[in-house]
Amino acid sequence: MPVSKHQDSINIRSYEAGPDGAVTLPHIANYFQESAGRHAHQLDLDISDLQEKGATWVLYRMHIKVDQFPRRWEDVTVNTWPSSGDGVRAFRDYELTNKSGQQLAVGVSQWMILNTSTRRPMRMPRHIVELNLGVTSHLLPADKQPFPDIDTVDHELSVPVGLYDIDMNHHVNNVRYIEWMTGYLPDSLIKKAKCREISIQFHKEAVAGWPIRVITKDLGNRSLLHNILNTDGELLAEGLSRWR
């Protein structure tokens, strides 16, 4: 069943801007995630709709690239739509534009449906796979390749998972991982640059009260590799960020 693109208008609030007055990368990720949720609700595929059937949406992978960061009180628009998918993943594209229609940022996400009892992925129902615009290309590559391993650590951070890190699925909100990966780095690694691109893959859930480790490797050319681990050394999420 073909569907229309979903559109949300946003006025950037002061608390969404960083020290330079421009919106932060995590808030752009929040805009994308919120618009995806609104569109899913319109299509009767919201988290609450799935939870009634013993399932829920989980974000498997996200890729965001920012060309220009809009500033405080600027009016922007998020366009989002379901794109191509397969039997396991549902894909969704995102575009952030200014009031002139100029493209500021783009993204593509890959979602899975999780059985809430077994906590294991379910095969995507056919009506969800077919719920797209017939688009087989994406605004960014829908990466499936694994990230390189981190063999040397250039920065490490320990963070306790707090109550406000938890979302409606009762685990850490996806955007918190982006904040932990990109928001605590020394200037020796980022050299006063801003993170303008991140690709992140989620592996395991984290819940309130857990202590976690965030390790980072400098790949050169202002590219950083990130792992988020629990105290047993299990990989919770991994990502690659680019700075300029």
Secondary structure as GFF3:
##gff-version 3
##sequence-region A 1 244
A	DSSP	beta_strand	6	11	.	.	.	ID=ss1
A	DSSP	three_ten_helix	14	16	.	.	.	ID=ss2
A	DSSP	alpha_helix	25	42	.	.	.	ID=ss3
A	DSSP	alpha_helix	47	51	.	.	.	ID=ss4
A	DSSP	beta_strand	55	66	.	.	.	ID=ss5
A	DSSP	beta_strand	75	85	.	.	.	ID=ss6
A	DSSP	beta_strand	90	98	.	.	.	ID=ss7
A	DSSP	beta_strand	103	115	.	.	.	ID=ss8
A	DSSP	beta_strand	121	122	.	.	.	ID=ss9
A	DSSP	alpha_helix	126	129	.	.	.	ID=ss10
A	DSSP	beta_strand	155	160	.	.	.	ID=ss11
A	DSSP	three_ten_helix	163	165	.	.	.	ID=ss12
A	DSSP	alpha_helix	174	182	.	.	.	ID=ss13
A	DSSP	alpha_helix	187	190	.	.	.	ID=ss14
A	DSSP	beta_strand	195	202	.	.	.	ID=ss15
A	DSSP	beta_strand	211	220	.	.	.	ID=ss16
A	DSSP	beta_strand	223	229	.	.	.	ID=ss17
A	DSSP	beta_strand	235	243	.	.	.	ID=ss18
###
